[in-house]
Every structure is written in C-alpha cells, then in structure tokens.
Amino acid sequence: QVQVVESGGGLVQPGGSLRLSCAASGITFGIYEMGWYRQVPGKQRELVALITSGGRTNYADSVKGRFTISRDNAKNTVYLQMDSLKPEDTAVYYCNANAVRTGHSYWGQGTQVTTSS
C-alpha cells in the first residue's frame, strides 16, 4: 500500500520560514520524481518545485530564490524549505510521487500553509 504523507504546514508571518516534509512508503522511492504543488480555492493546482530521481531541480518562477527542494532517499522523504514567505504563498501544499517510466503517480492529502500578519 502506497502512502504519501505531508507535514510541516502552519501559520507564519510574512518574511518567515517553514519546512515541509513528505514521507513516502510502499514505493521504490529512489526512482520516483518528487514534486511539491499548491492550490488555492478556485484555482488549478500548480507546480511549485520538482526534484528528479537524479537530483535535478526545477522551480516555479514565483518561488525561485526563496524555496529549496531536497530529498533524502535513505529516509524516503522529500523536503521543501520555504523562506521569505509572502501572503501569496498561502495555499494547500501537496506532495506528488511520480514514476516517469510507468506513469504511476501518488498524491498526499495536503498541508495548509498560511502566510499572514
């Protein structure tokens, strides 16, 4: 049984930091491309950051220079370090595990991040 579980969301003031974690089980974690997405009500889910099985990263323009994605294959975990948070970063953040070769894709349940003073 595959499980993808996010944690680390919360309320933070503008300019603050949060680190999200996503633990995956039931998959061969090292071969999966891992991504963080976010969604606000009424809008489509959008890609925030991606890290390939080889460690290459890709970021949305809106978060470049502020967010950092990383992975620890020994712990089956991917992280999203979010610095200099802005009110417009407020969203539910979802973790995705994607096996590019097979098309298998798994989502977590999401974690709320709210940036507000």
N, C-alpha and C positions, 0 to 999 in steps of 0.2 A: 504494500500500500504506500503510495506516494504522499508525502506531506511537505508542504512549503509553508513556513510559519514566520511571519514578520514580527518584530518587536522594536521598541525604542521610540515610538512616536510620543507626542505630547504637545504641551503649550510652551512656547518660547517667545521672548521679546524680540523685536526687530534687531538685527545685528548679532543675535545669539547663534548657538550651535546645537546640533543634535546628531547623534549617530544611530542610524537604523541598522538592524541586523536581520538577516533572513537565513534560517536554517532549513536545509532540505534533507529529507530522508527517503529511502526507498528508490533512489536513483543512483547511477554512477556519476556522482557529482562532477568529477573532473572533466567529463566530456561535454557537459552542458554549458551553453551560453547563458549567462545570468543577466537579468535586466531589472532595473527599477523603473516603474511607471507611476504616474499620478493622475488623479481625476478629481475634478470639481463638479458639483451638481450642474447638469445641463450641458456639460461639455464632454467631448470624447477623451478617452484615456490617452495620455501622451507619454512618449518615451522620455525619461529623464537621463538615464545613464545605462551603459551596456558594457559588459566585460566578457570577452570570448574565452574559450577554453585555454587558449594560448596566452591570455593575459592582456590582449589589446583592449583598449577602452574607447568609448565614444560617448559624447555628451550632447545634450540639447544646448543650443546657443544660450538659452536663458540661465543656465547654471554653470557654464564654463568658468573656471577660475574660482568657483565657490564650493562646488560639490566634488567629492572624490569617491569613486567606486573601487572596491578591492575585494579580493576573495582569498579564503583560506581553505584550500582543498582538503587539508588534514581534518578540518572541523566541519566540512560540508556547509560552509557559511559564506555568505556574501554580505558586504557592508556598504553603507552609503554614509559618508561623513559629509554633513551639511553645515557649512559655515556662512557667516554673513547673511543669515536668513532674512527674507523680505516677506511682507504680508502676502504678496502674490505667490509665494511658495506654499501657502495654505492649501491643503488637498489631502485626500486619502492616497497613501503611497502603497503600491502593490509590487510584490516581487514575482518575477517570472523565471522559470527554468525552461529552457528551450533546447531540445536536441536537434540541431540543424539538419543532420543527415536523415533522421527518421520522421521529423515533424512533430514528435511528441512535445507537448507544451503543458506546463503546470503553473497554476497561479496560487498565490497565497490569498488570505482573507482580507488583507489590507490593514494599514495602521494610520491613524489620523495624525497629521502634523498641522498645527495651528500656530501661525506667527502673528502675534498681536500684542499691543501695549495695553 
